Amino acid sequence: MKTQRPEQELTWSWGHRPRSALDRVKAMAPPPPLPLTPSTPLLHGEFGSYPARGPRFALTLTPQALHIQRLRPKPEARPRGGLVLLAEVSGCCTLRSRSPSDSAAYFCIYTYPRGRRGGRRRAARTFRADGAATYEENRAEAQRWATALTCLLRGLPLPGDGEITPDLLPRPPRLLLLVNPFGGRGLAWQWCKNHVLPMISEAGLSFNLIQTERHNHARELVQGLSLSEWDGIVTVSGDGLLYEVLNGLLERPDWEEAVKTPVGILPCGSGNALAGAVNQHGGFEPALGIDLLLNCSLLLCRGGSHPLDLLSVTLASGSRCFSFLSVAWGFVSDVDIQSERFRALGSARFTLGTVLGLATLHTYRGRLSYLPATVEPASPAPAHGLPRAKSELTLAPGPAPPVAHSPLHRSVSDLPLPLPQPALTSPGSPEPLPILSLNGGGPELAGDWGGAGDAPLSPDPLLPSPPGSPKAAQLSPITEGASEMPASSGLPPPTPDARVAISAGGPPDHLLPPLGAPLPPGWVTMEGDFVLILAISPSHLGADLVAAPHARFDDGLVHLCWVRGGISRAALLRLFLAMERGSHFSLGCPQLGYAAARAFRLEPLTPRGVLTVDGEQVEYGPLQAQVHPGLGTLLTGPSGCPGREP
């Protein structure tokens, strides 16, 4: 069995533990593309199957796939299921038989291929390493394959001398999972338990899970974390929980370091806009529901991060919050807030809200000013230009690409962390999860590897922590003692129309004068009647709504879209239907406008209305915002490329 040396080694690792948040960001940058062709063989060998009476296979591992060919009893001319794309693999493990007389070792991979109807289904493939006379030799071979596959999944370099051992792997990455159990029609906890936790355990990621219990719970919790002990914070909910996390990080005294902590999102809410953008960035086809969750979970298992632009929003009262998604006024914010009463419908509430909003379509008078971007977005103009007044110096985007409570209450962990026992038994909390061991040794052993008449398999400790790595029991991620922040946040009391959390820290807005002061030269101002005004940072307004198809996580721009008064209900509906494909700018709608900006000011002139920041209602009145390029870090997984999807 031979190992070929790659022309260029990767230097990126999911599990590398940097000394600071800034180092952590650099270490988690997406890996450069492999210089090898997809068909370049890295490992090749012959394996048996489990049960032992099954066929034998020739396995070939390449940078993008595992090729499986049946050798006996009869070679297949056209192998079925003979190609396992690494983009569909969550992780792997080694196993051993519970029969003392079995000298073979076993290598198992976990995959999530698409079915005939497009949905993903979990599958485990187990292969028998039995080419040597002793278990130790067979175990070393199974470990070699499992280590090589894990290195490819995590973007780690493979040595050129053929010595592939588990020592190549750093300690498992540590993630803090924050789950809103009420998200997604109350299904978030069930989805997390049934799909997310098994997958990240298969990937060998260590985690501590906390269920949030109230509004702003996550924001309070992250203010007291010892962030150096975590490789990332992942929210398992809709967009609202990530909003709390980011603003909580920016309220810390050490916000400059804290905000660089990688954050991720696994969609289990009704609004999953950022997850839709992550899914597109990963090269997957548009997806909703469980399929979107599985896609984003696969990307999280692969590791990799991307700089994330954040928008600082100054409200009429002078308070400030930070947005990763959007600022909306008019039709979009009306639908978002008024559909809250239909939250039990999940994402369908937005469809119902849109229908009701069209039936009672409103027009709002206001003034929009913005500082145009100095660099145009790198995309072609749409087929049909957008008519504009001379004062509206806008750039048309291109079409869519093809495609005082304790901070810890409910917690589940796969690490022996010193957690207070009440955390696992608080009244009303769901039943605690079973302990999930690393490298796939979970509670599904019998279903995956049991065979009639065969000795069952048990997990083999494939990937031990490297020498010198800190012990899990030494961690103290969350305690009941004093936090790193004062107990009082100094926030103003909430008001009925200001539900959003306000952030006191963060960088200064050097592009913005005080709210109400005259704007400096170079700004463009327009006033009139609007049906909606939307300022969006990523590409997606919803999991299936591509509002700014050419936007990137770190393009340094806020994308302004507006619809002027005078549009018919039918035309507005056509815009939103086309937005599902990101083709709304190609309709040639005269009321639709667009501008790429670095900062903007919105002044509603209508006495009543609704303003939202990342889907959360804020105080009504004038506001202004500025982009802070790359201020945050988003866990995105590797970027997509042609051929990822079968």
C-alpha positions as MATLAB code, in Angstrom:
seq = 'MKTQRPEQELTWSWGHRPRSALDRVKAMAPPPPLPLTPSTPLLHGEFGSYPARGPRFALTLTPQALHIQRLRPKPEARPRGGLVLLAEVSGCCTLRSRSPSDSAAYFCIYTYPRGRRGGRRRAARTFRADGAATYEENRAEAQRWATALTCLLRGLPLPGDGEITPDLLPRPPRLLLLVNPFGGRGLAWQWCKNHVLPMISEAGLSFNLIQTERHNHARELVQGLSLSEWDGIVTVSGDGLLYEVLNGLLERPDWEEAVKTPVGILPCGSGNALAGAVNQHGGFEPALGIDLLLNCSLLLCRGGSHPLDLLSVTLASGSRCFSFLSVAWGFVSDVDIQSERFRALGSARFTLGTVLGLATLHTYRGRLSYLPATVEPASPAPAHGLPRAKSELTLAPGPAPPVAHSPLHRSVSDLPLPLPQPALTSPGSPEPLPILSLNGGGPELAGDWGGAGDAPLSPDPLLPSPPGSPKAAQLSPITEGASEMPASSGLPPPTPDARVAISAGGPPDHLLPPLGAPLPPGWVTMEGDFVLILAISPSHLGADLVAAPHARFDDGLVHLCWVRGGISRAALLRLFLAMERGSHFSLGCPQLGYAAARAFRLEPLTPRGVLTVDGEQVEYGPLQAQVHPGLGTLLTGPSGCPGREP';
ca = [
       0.000    0.000    0.000;
       1.527    3.250   -1.107;
       1.229    6.861   -0.058;
       1.914    9.611   -2.573;
       3.359   12.940   -1.489;
       1.185   15.949   -2.303;
       2.878   18.684   -4.291;
       1.959   21.209   -1.587;
       1.062   20.618    2.033;
      -1.803   22.338    3.773;
      -1.092   24.433    6.856;
      -4.647   24.790    8.154;
      -6.204   22.798   10.965;
      -9.627   22.664   12.635;
      -8.115   21.368   15.830;
      -5.008   23.558   16.171;
      -5.192   25.582   19.372;
      -3.747   29.077   18.853;
      -2.677   31.262   21.734;
      -5.033   34.171   21.017;
      -8.283   34.825   19.227;
      -6.420   36.533   16.386;
      -4.129   33.533   16.014;
      -7.203   31.324   16.134;
      -8.689   33.198   13.180;
      -5.493   32.879   11.163;
      -5.223   29.180   11.938;
      -8.823   28.555   10.922;
      -8.607   30.281    7.568;
     -10.015   28.085    4.793;
      -7.383   25.735    3.435;
      -5.864   26.537    0.057;
      -7.059   24.276   -2.758;
      -5.171   21.016   -3.098;
      -2.779   21.083   -6.061;
      -3.671   17.448   -6.747;
      -6.283   16.416   -9.245;
      -9.421   14.847   -7.789;
      -8.313   11.439   -9.057;
      -4.777   11.455   -7.607;
      -4.574    8.362   -5.344;
      -3.249    8.937   -1.824;
      -3.946    5.486   -0.377;
      -4.918    2.186   -1.972;
      -5.621   -1.169   -0.348;
      -7.802   -4.247   -0.080;
     -10.357   -4.659    2.694;
     -12.957   -7.160    3.719;
     -16.423   -6.291    4.905;
     -18.493   -6.702    8.043;
     -19.961   -9.261    8.538;
     -16.850  -11.225    7.597;
     -18.728  -13.401    5.083;
     -19.439  -10.393    2.898;
     -17.594   -9.269   -0.236;
     -14.078   -7.849   -0.440;
     -13.289   -4.374   -1.735;
     -10.458   -2.351   -3.199;
     -10.416    1.130   -1.620;
      -8.707    4.159   -3.139;
      -8.554    7.452   -1.256;
      -8.178   10.661   -3.294;
      -8.282   14.309   -2.173;
     -12.013   14.541   -2.894;
     -13.476   11.051   -2.614;
     -13.186    7.474   -1.436;
     -13.499    5.043   -4.351;
     -14.905    1.591   -3.542;
     -14.691   -1.326   -5.977;
     -15.945   -4.820   -5.213;
     -13.362   -7.532   -5.901;
     -15.044  -10.742   -4.734;
     -17.174  -12.704   -5.148;
     -17.595  -10.956   -8.507;
     -16.129   -7.625   -9.612;
     -18.687   -4.986  -10.511;
     -18.513   -3.443  -13.960;
     -20.455   -0.426  -12.720;
     -20.125   -0.238   -8.940;
     -23.206    0.990   -7.113;
     -22.398    3.328   -4.244;
     -18.759    3.034   -5.197;
     -17.960    6.749   -4.879;
     -18.126    8.480   -1.500;
     -17.552   12.219   -1.827;
     -15.647   13.707    1.109;
     -18.110   16.600    0.999;
     -20.702   14.102    2.250;
     -18.540   12.550    4.989;
     -18.884   13.712    8.589;
     -16.111   11.581   10.089;
     -14.726    8.116   10.687;
     -13.560    5.768   13.415;
     -11.784    2.470   14.011;
     -13.451   -0.496   15.703;
     -12.497   -3.898   17.045;
     -14.418   -7.099   17.453;
     -15.534   -8.190   20.894;
     -14.499  -11.709   19.956;
     -10.978  -12.434   21.295;
     -10.268  -14.726   18.352;
     -10.836  -12.028   15.703;
      -7.504  -10.473   14.737;
      -9.050   -8.032   12.249;
      -9.520   -4.321   12.824;
     -12.379   -2.312   11.376;
     -12.547    1.071    9.691;
     -15.933    2.837    9.565;
     -16.908    6.032    7.758;
     -20.092    8.065    8.283;
     -21.676    9.538    5.195;
     -24.759   11.610    4.376;
     -25.439   11.010    0.676;
     -28.412   12.423   -1.163;
     -31.282   10.083   -1.861;
     -33.311    9.874   -5.041;
     -35.630   12.599   -3.786;
     -32.736   14.893   -2.904;
     -32.771   14.561    0.891;
     -29.750   13.381    2.834;
     -29.758   10.092    4.729;
     -27.134    8.828    7.137;
     -25.159    5.742    6.119;
     -22.260    3.960    7.826;
     -19.789    1.908    5.761;
     -17.597   -0.541    7.684;
     -14.509   -2.222    6.202;
     -12.391   -5.034    7.641;
      -8.597   -4.667    7.768;
      -7.404   -8.290    7.853;
      -4.284   -8.431    5.684;
      -1.909   -9.073    8.602;
      -1.676  -11.951   11.051;
      -1.937   -9.881   14.246;
      -4.516   -7.455   15.511;
      -1.866   -4.814   16.216;
      -0.775   -4.724   12.571;
      -4.352   -4.630   11.285;
      -5.215   -1.906   13.780;
      -2.286    0.194   12.571;
      -3.559   -0.116    8.993;
      -7.117    0.844    9.938;
      -5.766    3.792   11.895;
      -3.665    4.861    8.921;
      -6.745    5.098    6.720;
      -8.840    6.786    9.372;
      -6.089    9.324   10.069;
      -5.575   10.093    6.379;
      -9.295   10.582    5.840;
      -9.574   12.820    8.912;
      -6.638   14.914    7.703;
      -8.336   15.437    4.348;
     -11.629   16.345    6.007;
      -9.983   18.900    8.292;
      -7.505   20.286    5.788;
      -4.442   18.968    7.626;
      -1.210   18.163    5.776;
      -0.327   14.589    4.993;
       3.370   13.654    5.319;
       5.219   12.513    2.249;
       7.153    9.675    3.860;
       4.175    7.379    4.240;
       4.172    7.532    8.053;
       0.527    8.323    8.687;
      -0.254    7.849   12.378;
      -2.820    9.336   14.779;
      -0.056   11.571   16.155;
      -0.640   13.801   13.113;
      -3.990   14.858   14.540;
      -4.253   17.657   17.098;
      -6.616   17.439   20.013;
     -10.306   17.514   19.120;
     -11.701   21.016   18.545;
     -13.873   22.302   21.388;
     -17.213   23.858   20.551;
     -19.761   25.561   22.763;
     -23.235   24.812   21.410;
     -26.052   27.167   22.384;
     -29.495   25.758   21.647;
     -32.785   27.606   21.704;
     -35.143   24.691   22.481;
     -38.154   26.736   21.386;
     -36.820   27.477   17.907;
     -38.276   25.973   14.744;
     -41.793   25.304   16.079;
     -40.213   23.836   19.201;
     -38.299   21.213   17.186;
     -34.809   22.693   17.666;
     -33.946   20.490   20.641;
     -35.167   17.349   18.887;
     -33.275   18.189   15.702;
     -30.155   18.930   17.704;
     -30.383   15.646   19.610;
     -31.202   13.511   16.567;
     -28.990   15.099   13.917;
     -26.436   17.639   15.168;
     -24.917   15.867   18.180;
     -24.455   12.491   16.457;
     -22.807   14.139   13.456;
     -20.330   16.279   15.384;
     -19.478   13.266   17.546;
     -18.805   11.268   14.377;
     -16.484   14.084   13.313;
     -14.525   13.871   16.571;
     -15.484   17.358   17.752;
     -15.766   17.930   21.498;
     -18.699   19.990   22.659;
     -20.505   21.474   25.612;
     -24.179   22.215   25.042;
     -26.335   24.751   26.853;
     -30.019   25.370   26.314;
     -31.026   29.009   26.519;
     -34.012   29.766   28.694;
     -34.966   33.348   27.942;
     -34.381   36.348   25.723;
     -30.753   37.589   25.902;
     -29.625   34.515   27.854;
     -26.926   33.794   25.265;
     -25.789   37.417   25.342;
     -25.304   37.260   29.109;
     -23.572   33.895   28.951;
     -20.858   34.783   26.426;
     -19.873   37.827   28.477;
     -18.541   35.514   31.204;
     -16.846   32.851   29.106;
     -13.154   32.079   29.187;
     -12.928   32.271   25.404;
      -9.389   30.903   25.162;
     -10.752   27.465   26.067;
     -13.080   27.293   23.057;
     -12.420   26.981   19.354;
     -15.860   28.260   18.411;
     -19.348   29.159   19.599;
     -22.146   27.613   17.543;
     -25.810   28.556   17.821;
     -28.409   25.897   17.089;
     -31.436   28.041   16.352;
     -32.478   30.806   13.977;
     -30.652   34.058   13.293;
     -31.764   35.693   16.551;
     -29.532   33.639   18.849;
     -26.404   34.474   16.860;
     -27.368   38.153   17.118;
     -27.299   37.801   20.905;
     -23.899   36.073   20.847;
     -22.203   38.675   18.655;
     -23.546   41.611   20.636;
     -22.597   39.885   23.896;
     -19.017   39.465   22.666;
     -18.874   43.127   21.696;
     -20.008   44.181   25.178;
     -16.983   42.573   26.851;
     -14.066   44.763   27.991;
     -11.837   42.640   25.744;
     -14.200   42.973   22.778;
     -11.373   43.409   20.266;
     -10.168   39.870   20.987;
     -13.561   38.441   21.886;
     -15.252   39.342   18.603;
     -12.652   37.318   16.715;
     -13.904   34.137   18.371;
     -15.262   32.031   15.505;
     -19.034   31.743   15.585;
     -21.222   29.369   13.626;
     -24.878   28.698   13.009;
     -26.822   25.473   12.598;
     -30.321   26.339   11.360;
     -33.135   25.204   13.640;
     -35.297   28.336   13.618;
     -37.900   29.969   11.436;
     -35.470   32.555   10.073;
     -32.302   30.916    8.687;
     -30.907   33.575    6.382;
     -27.253   33.300    7.365;
     -27.401   29.511    7.141;
     -28.720   29.881    3.599;
     -25.677   31.998    2.746;
     -23.328   29.471    4.390;
     -24.991   26.677    2.441;
     -24.428   28.555   -0.829;
     -20.832   29.378    0.124;
     -20.225   25.662    0.715;
     -21.315   24.825   -2.831;
     -24.528   23.003   -1.928;
     -27.831   23.318   -3.707;
     -30.492   25.495   -1.989;
     -32.105   23.597    0.862;
     -34.636   24.024    3.647;
     -35.453   22.313    6.932;
     -33.531   19.167    7.843;
     -31.581   19.194    4.573;
     -30.258   22.692    5.278;
     -29.339   21.640    8.815;
     -27.452   18.572    7.572;
     -25.601   20.598    4.927;
     -24.479   23.198    7.468;
     -23.537   20.477    9.964;
     -21.353   18.783    7.353;
     -19.602   22.077    6.669;
     -19.061   22.638   10.396;
     -17.504   19.191   10.729;
     -15.003   20.062    7.991;
     -13.803   23.185    9.803;
     -12.697   26.455    8.237;
     -13.755   30.038    8.805;
     -14.224   33.296    6.960;
     -14.033   36.956    8.016;
     -17.493   38.361    8.650;
     -18.496   41.990    8.112;
     -20.555   43.509   10.903;
     -22.786   46.556   10.687;
     -22.863   48.946   13.640;
     -26.336   50.510   13.873;
     -26.885   53.740   15.834;
     -30.503   54.213   16.864;
     -32.477   57.396   17.540;
     -31.724   57.253   21.280;
     -27.991   57.163   20.558;
     -27.612   53.521   21.593;
     -25.814   51.136   19.275;
     -26.141   47.488   18.272;
     -24.317   45.288   15.782;
     -25.885   43.460   12.867;
     -24.598   40.571   10.792;
     -27.686   40.317    8.609;
     -29.992   43.217    7.788;
     -31.740   46.458    8.695;
     -35.276   46.639    7.324;
     -38.082   49.192    7.112;
     -41.443   48.836    5.410;
     -42.807   45.665    3.893;
     -40.007   43.333    5.035;
     -40.023   44.491    8.661;
     -43.833   44.568    8.735;
     -44.008   40.933    7.608;
     -41.244   39.904   10.020;
     -42.875   41.363   13.117;
     -46.536   40.871   12.256;
     -45.943   37.191   11.455;
     -44.654   36.587   14.992;
     -48.147   35.476   15.975;
     -47.807   32.635   13.458;
     -44.475   31.400   14.844;
     -45.946   27.944   15.429;
     -45.950   27.538   11.632;
     -42.153   27.740   11.449;
     -40.780   29.254    8.248;
     -44.271   29.113    6.714;
     -45.160   32.085    8.886;
     -43.270   34.333    6.478;
     -45.305   33.031    3.548;
     -48.544   33.730    5.382;
     -47.222   37.102    6.537;
     -46.311   38.017    2.965;
     -49.813   37.214    1.731;
     -51.360   39.329    4.486;
     -48.851   42.114    3.859;
     -49.720   42.212    0.175;
     -53.401   42.462    1.043;
     -52.759   45.544    3.209;
     -49.834   47.044    1.299;
     -48.530   50.274    2.871;
     -46.326   53.055    1.571;
     -43.924   54.967    3.832;
     -42.348   58.342    3.243;
     -38.713   58.623    4.186;
     -35.208   59.790    3.346;
     -32.319   57.449    2.539;
     -28.732   58.700    2.409;
     -25.663   56.586    1.788;
     -21.931   56.748    1.200;
     -21.352   54.925   -2.102;
     -18.786   52.163   -2.229;
     -15.529   53.208   -3.850;
     -15.029   49.756   -5.377;
     -17.770   48.161   -7.437;
     -18.867   44.621   -6.605;
     -17.101   42.113   -8.808;
     -20.107   40.980  -10.819;
     -21.597   41.693  -14.213;
     -24.575   43.997  -14.599;
     -27.985   42.375  -15.013;
     -29.536   41.946  -18.386;
     -31.958   44.792  -17.760;
     -30.759   48.020  -16.189;
     -32.654   49.603  -13.337;
     -34.128   53.067  -14.083;
     -32.960   55.634  -11.546;
     -33.045   59.330  -10.886;
     -29.800   61.189  -11.530;
     -29.123   61.545   -7.801;
     -29.253   57.784   -7.293;
     -25.723   56.765   -8.241;
     -26.234   53.041   -7.785;
     -24.536   49.915   -8.981;
     -26.728   47.082  -10.232;
     -25.783   43.697   -8.804;
     -25.272   40.675  -10.963;
     -27.551   37.646  -11.215;
     -27.421   34.845   -8.689;
     -24.705   32.244   -9.148;
     -25.979   28.917  -10.466;
     -26.995   27.241   -7.908;
     -29.288   37.977   37.548;
     -29.690   34.432   36.711;
     -26.947   31.887   36.693;
     -25.459   31.777   33.196;
     -25.629   27.967   33.101;
     -28.909   26.129   33.467;
     -29.352   23.248   31.035;
     -26.174   21.638   29.826;
     -25.052   18.470   28.085;
     -21.437   17.686   27.323;
     -19.247   14.953   25.915;
     -16.396   16.162   28.134;
     -15.931   15.364   31.846;
     -16.376   19.025   32.699;
     -16.910   20.123   36.306;
     -20.507   21.202   35.672;
     -22.916   21.788   38.544;
     -25.395   18.933   38.832;
     -28.474   21.210   38.859;
     -27.530   22.092   35.297;
     -28.615   18.630   34.197;
     -31.750   18.403   36.310;
     -33.283   21.858   36.231;
     -37.089   21.769   36.349;
     -38.717   21.477   32.947;
     -35.529   20.672   31.076;
     -35.602   17.907   28.487;
     -34.185   14.510   29.337;
     -30.361   14.693   29.294;
     -28.627   13.159   26.314;
     -26.570    9.993   26.571;
     -22.836   10.523   26.693;
     -21.524   10.560   23.123;
     -17.952    9.348   22.879;
     -15.526   10.686   20.323;
     -14.810    9.192   16.895;
     -18.230    7.725   16.391;
     -18.447    5.380   19.371;
     -22.003    6.401   20.156;
     -25.202    4.663   21.131;
     -25.841    3.323   17.607;
     -23.244    0.540   17.667;
     -25.662   -2.322   17.386;
     -27.530   -0.790   14.478;
     -24.429    0.118   12.530;
     -22.135   -2.822   13.113;
     -24.177   -5.658   14.501;
     -24.626   -8.753   12.364;
     -26.476  -12.007   12.897;
     -24.003  -14.607   14.081;
     -21.098  -12.137   14.188;
     -19.439  -10.789   17.292;
     -20.463   -7.154   17.756;
     -17.895   -4.409   17.277;
     -16.842   -1.882   19.881;
     -15.161    1.516   19.488;
     -11.402    1.482   19.289;
      -9.575    4.551   20.685;
      -8.391    5.667   17.276;
      -7.413    9.271   17.796;
      -5.914    9.974   21.216;
      -5.000   13.502   22.149;
      -1.409   14.246   21.197;
       1.209   14.356   23.952;
       1.106   17.583   25.880;
      -2.468   18.453   25.011;
      -4.543   19.771   27.927;
      -6.852   17.312   29.644;
     -10.566   17.799   29.284;
     -11.047   17.758   33.033;
      -8.791   20.795   33.365;
     -11.241   22.944   31.473;
     -13.447   25.384   33.311;
     -15.508   26.861   30.487;
     -18.505   27.915   32.527;
     -18.706   28.331   36.261;
     -21.174   29.612   38.763;
     -18.635   32.064   40.131;
     -17.700   35.559   39.057;
     -17.624   36.199   35.337;
     -15.207   38.314   33.357;
     -17.831   41.039   33.130;
     -19.524   43.033   35.884;
     -22.911   41.669   36.845;
     -24.669   44.810   35.694;
     -24.665   45.388   31.969;
     -25.658   49.039   32.258;
     -28.366   48.622   29.637;
     -31.367   50.927   29.496;
     -34.626   49.282   30.519;
     -36.467   47.654   27.610;
     -39.331   49.488   25.978;
     -42.239   47.990   24.005;
     -40.810   49.098   20.665;
     -37.147   48.478   21.463;
     -36.753   44.732   21.939;
     -33.279   44.384   20.556;
     -30.184   44.022   22.742;
     -27.934   47.072   22.693;
     -24.166   46.750   22.527;
     -22.011   49.313   24.325;
     -18.598   48.233   22.988;
     -17.148   47.868   19.543;
     -15.084   50.063   17.241;
     -15.908   53.740   16.588;
     -17.908   54.728   13.505;
     -15.386   56.951   11.763;
     -17.547   57.382    8.652;
     -20.611   58.677   10.477;
     -21.285   62.147   11.892;
     -23.579   62.372   14.937;
     -27.111   61.317   14.114;
     -28.986   64.485   13.149;
     -25.876   66.379   12.060;
     -25.389   67.272    8.371;
     -23.790   64.582    6.246;
     -20.312   65.156    4.796;
     -19.688   65.583    1.061;
     -19.834   62.507   -1.129;
     -23.078   61.129    0.244;
     -26.115   60.493   -1.962;
     -29.580   61.402   -0.632;
     -33.016   60.551   -1.959;
     -36.447   61.201   -0.498;
     -39.811   59.815   -1.454;
     -42.440   57.180   -0.852;
     -41.147   53.656   -0.332;
     -42.763   50.266    0.013;
     -39.582   48.902    1.584;
     -35.958   49.738    2.284;
     -33.552   46.918    3.047;
     -29.876   47.096    4.035;
     -28.343   43.615    3.914;
     -24.824   42.281    4.482;
     -24.795   38.620    3.311;
     -26.476   37.287    0.213;
     -29.596   35.816    1.816;
     -32.627   37.433    3.426;
     -34.045   33.978    4.181;
     -32.953   30.414    3.640;
     -34.643   30.571    0.226;
     -34.483   34.323   -0.483;
     -31.334   35.591   -2.227;
     -31.671   39.361   -1.833;
     -28.071   40.262   -2.779;
     -26.865   37.373   -4.953;
     -23.333   38.696   -5.435;
     -22.708   39.611   -1.755;
     -19.873   37.983    0.172;
     -19.294   37.635    3.895;
     -16.292   39.979    3.768;
     -16.882   42.300    0.815;
     -16.855   45.367    3.096;
     -20.224   46.533    1.744;
     -23.778   46.980    2.868;
     -26.172   46.249    0.034;
     -29.081   48.693   -0.101;
     -32.266   47.628   -1.859;
     -35.466   49.642   -2.037;
     -38.849   49.513   -3.705;
     -40.532   52.864   -4.369;
     -44.220   53.518   -4.052;
     -46.440   52.909   -7.061;
     -45.582   49.237   -7.496;
     -48.545   46.924   -7.903;
     -49.159   43.979   -5.612;
     -48.621   41.582   -8.499;
     -45.280   43.169   -9.390;
     -44.117   43.056   -5.759;
     -45.079   39.396   -5.559;
     -43.108   38.685   -8.746;
     -40.059   40.340   -7.153;
     -40.173   38.063   -4.121;
     -40.776   34.968   -6.218;
     -37.778   35.865   -8.380;
     -35.752   36.500   -5.211;
     -35.889   32.762   -4.524;
     -33.490   32.404   -7.473;
     -31.722   35.735   -6.944;
     -33.000   36.959  -10.310;
     -35.220   39.836   -9.137;
     -32.844   42.481  -10.506;
     -33.307   40.990  -13.976;
     -37.037   41.743  -14.063;
     -36.503   45.369  -15.059;
     -38.901   46.626  -12.360;
     -38.760   50.467  -12.460;
     -39.550   50.803   -8.750;
     -36.664   48.545   -7.666;
     -33.365   50.229   -6.793;
     -29.987   49.116   -5.518;
     -26.763   50.664   -4.215;
     -23.577   49.271   -2.698;
     -22.497   51.439    0.231;
     -20.098   51.678    3.144;
     -22.486   53.580    5.402;
     -26.064   54.832    5.296;
     -28.654   56.898    7.171;
     -32.375   56.163    7.180;
     -34.840   58.840    8.296;
     -38.482   57.728    8.396;
     -40.818   60.683    7.760;
     -43.957   58.646    8.422;
     -44.957   58.933   12.098;
     -45.586   55.219   12.599;
     -43.800   52.116   11.340;
     -41.579   49.169   12.197;
     -37.788   48.991   12.051;
     -35.887   45.745   12.518;
     -32.238   44.811   12.962;
     -31.535   41.147   12.138;
     -35.254   40.472   12.448;
     -35.519   42.044   15.927;
     -37.689   45.129   16.391;
     -35.877   48.296   17.468;
     -37.046   51.763   18.433;
     -38.717   53.653   15.614;
     -36.980   56.754   14.354;
     -33.902   57.816   12.397;
     -30.927   55.478   12.419;
     -27.561   55.220   10.720;
     -25.065   52.433   10.214;
     -21.537   51.724    9.057;
     -19.850   48.550    7.831;
     -16.865   47.278    9.817;
     -15.144   44.910    7.381;
     -14.071   41.546    8.745;
     -14.813   42.474   12.353;
     -16.171   39.000   13.164;
     -15.282   35.455   12.166;
     -17.799   32.964   10.799;
     -17.428   29.181   10.738;
     -18.321   28.357    7.144;
     -16.456   25.177    6.287;
     -14.566   24.991    3.005;
     -15.853   27.029    0.103;
     -17.714   25.203   -2.639;
     -16.330   24.269   -5.991;
     -17.768   22.664   -9.128;
     -18.345   19.006   -8.708;
     -19.003   19.014   -4.984;
     -22.539   17.850   -5.420;
     -23.256   14.595   -7.235;
];
